[in-house]
């Protein structure tokens, strides 16, 4: 109001000059307002683009899971056109190229993700793809170096240790591989692959830990090709020292190592348990057991083994005594060995196993509830 009143008392020329100034000022205010609002509009537009990009990535993941890698990659490219540094798109692009065997491309996108998103937790899986791609190119030492770099940044991500173990085993660094698998399985006791790896690494080297690793695997993954193979491995390990002649004569062949008292105090020594299991297996052909089914024979022997663990637990030490043995002792004490045995034998598809499984769903559910809640010693 004051400015208007003043304008009423000035000359027309001055008035025109002031009005011109007002127009200039108004334009400046508009420009300032636009400068203020542009970042808001820009951020809103970027957020929209990112949301669309994330949606394209999700669509790509579905295609990848359906085995349509090329279509998935096309979706990820669209996402990166909208959001060039989209971490999910870079991560999934690296994985899709890895799955397609295009290792150089996979490495390129993994590097881009690491460069543009340093410290982001999602990078833990990128390091896995990166290392796997290097392995695919035969650069296994470099793959191990990448896993180690990932482990420094993400020291509790089990898959980095697991994949490092695979690479170390490829280079015949079995002791290092074993330690990697031990770390992996202790960080995630529910990862079947880690138990599978330990079982195969120790097969015919340290039979009882191998047996326990395969048994834990079957508690987690009782169906499929790996389950059938590992059930067969368990049967081989249980019968490792027992042979049957054409005349049905049973022999127990004990390795001198099992009787070497100098090794009794070594860590992860299960020689006495293995000897006990061998003698128990020899009883399969006894008149009281010969007509029992394979799963019934397993229940008898495995229950006895778990009970033996309880008796000797205080004398054993090492990773496998500390990690696996308490699980199987508690399984036996809670009367769950029978249920576990039928779960483990489910891949055999024998009629007696199927019938038992169909009639005992409550017991099966109870076993899985107990198993999932078991308090593992996690490093």
Protein Blocks (a to p, Z undefined) as FASTA:
>chain_A
ZZmmmmmmccfklmmmmmmmmmmmmmmmmmmmmmmmmmmmmmmmmmmmmmmmmmmmmmmm
mmmmnopamlmmmmmmmmmmmmmmlmklmmmmmmmmmmnopaklmmmmmmmmmmmmghia
klmmmmmmmmmmmmmnopamlmmmmmmmmmmmmmmbmklmmmmmmmmmmnopaklmmmmm
mmmmmmmmmlmklmmmmmmmmgoklmmlmmmmmmmmmmmmmgcjklmmmmmmmmmmmmmm
gccdfkopacddddfklmmmklmmpghiaklmmmmmmmmmmmmmgmklmmpcfklmmmmm
mmmmmmmmmmmmmmggcjklmmmmmmmmmmmmnopmmmmmmmmmmmnopaklmmmmmmmm
mmmmmmmmmmmmpccddZZ
